Amino acid sequence: MKIARTASAIALGAATVSLLAGCGAGISADAEGAGSASTSMINIVKLSGGDWFNRMETGNQEWAAENDFTVTQTAGDDSSPEKQIAVISDTIPQQPAAITVVPNAPESIEAVLKRARDAGVVVVTHEAAGIVNTDADIEAFDDKAYGAHQMDLLADCMGNAGGTYAHFVGGLTVTSHNNWVAGAEAQATAEYPKVTSIGDPISSDESADTAYQRTKELLATYPDLRGVLGSASTDVVGAGRAIAEAGKEDSVCVIGTSLPSTAGDALKTGAVDTITFWDPALAGKAMLTIAKLLVDGEKLVDGADLGIPGYEKLTQSADSPTTFFGTAWVDVTADNAADYPF
């Protein structure tokens, strides 16, 4: 039987916003963007609909009500960088106080984000560590550490025998997903020599059906496959379905980023062992809180407390001064899924 680890969960919930200055250099919005009279913000996400970004929209509206802002969430009708560029372009003439963006491919939107900033719009990003044309990027955690943590869970589940695993990403250009892959691989090399990857990450195109079909192909090609790691929130659902159909719930471990509302049934059946995630509602609130801070002409600094669980003491990146990390990951198994009703 597989062994799954249940980590202590981070308490989730609304919090009163406070910002505490810490040590180190801070960042503020460009002068054109600071002090905007607009009380509207636009959140541009990877793809419309789905449990993940629906949850982020819940956080957006809670934050908006608490802060007397209007927040609109929008996205393209597919996850292509081209659609996201077009959506961002459309927001610039609207002159919102800020846009918050979760990029599909950060490098592809650098030019359009520069245009937004040049137009006096504050830009805050998420899942885009190191992106250049942003006033601030907020990450729920350091990507490499998160990937290493997922590998710890997978190796624990696989046990002493180890074995081969496959790693899904939502798209081959999604920076955060590929950073998780790199963190997992580095952790396996350093700590788990019996756990080996079958090769390059596999794109699921952010689709459970694609992950399902490709997992079926993997099981046929690699009959001794022992593990699957998923990056997009639907990856573990598709992979778990294929593994359950093959009757391999007890021999193939499935670990990945998802939500209880997305993967809860698969957790109950054992097709998925553990999901990890950060609450997208809180990530949305963190982006908006930072955006308001910068719009008001204040600085975001190392050690800042956003008053949001997991974002109480931000760490400024040593490599990118506009990138800040929280410590907001959560581990969920069938045992504690009910604690997270989203």
Secondary structure as GFF3:
##gff-version 3
##sequence-region A 1 342
A	DSSP	beta_strand	26	27	.	.	.	ID=ss1
A	DSSP	beta_strand	40	44	.	.	.	ID=ss2
A	DSSP	alpha_helix	51	67	.	.	.	ID=ss3
A	DSSP	beta_strand	70	74	.	.	.	ID=ss4
A	DSSP	alpha_helix	81	91	.	.	.	ID=ss5
A	DSSP	three_ten_helix	92	94	.	.	.	ID=ss6
A	DSSP	beta_strand	98	101	.	.	.	ID=ss7
A	DSSP	three_ten_helix	106	109	.	.	.	ID=ss8
A	DSSP	alpha_helix	110	118	.	.	.	ID=ss9
A	DSSP	beta_strand	122	126	.	.	.	ID=ss10
A	DSSP	beta_strand	136	139	.	.	.	ID=ss11
A	DSSP	alpha_helix	143	158	.	.	.	ID=ss12
A	DSSP	beta_strand	163	169	.	.	.	ID=ss13
A	DSSP	alpha_helix	175	191	.	.	.	ID=ss14
A	DSSP	beta_strand	195	197	.	.	.	ID=ss15
A	DSSP	beta_strand	202	203	.	.	.	ID=ss16
A	DSSP	alpha_helix	208	221	.	.	.	ID=ss17
A	DSSP	beta_strand	227	230	.	.	.	ID=ss18
A	DSSP	alpha_helix	235	245	.	.	.	ID=ss19
A	DSSP	beta_strand	253	257	.	.	.	ID=ss20
A	DSSP	alpha_helix	260	269	.	.	.	ID=ss21
A	DSSP	beta_strand	274	277	.	.	.	ID=ss22
A	DSSP	alpha_helix	280	295	.	.	.	ID=ss23
A	DSSP	beta_strand	300	301	.	.	.	ID=ss24
A	DSSP	beta_strand	315	316	.	.	.	ID=ss25
A	DSSP	beta_strand	323	325	.	.	.	ID=ss26
A	DSSP	beta_strand	330	332	.	.	.	ID=ss27
A	DSSP	three_ten_helix	337	339	.	.	.	ID=ss28
###
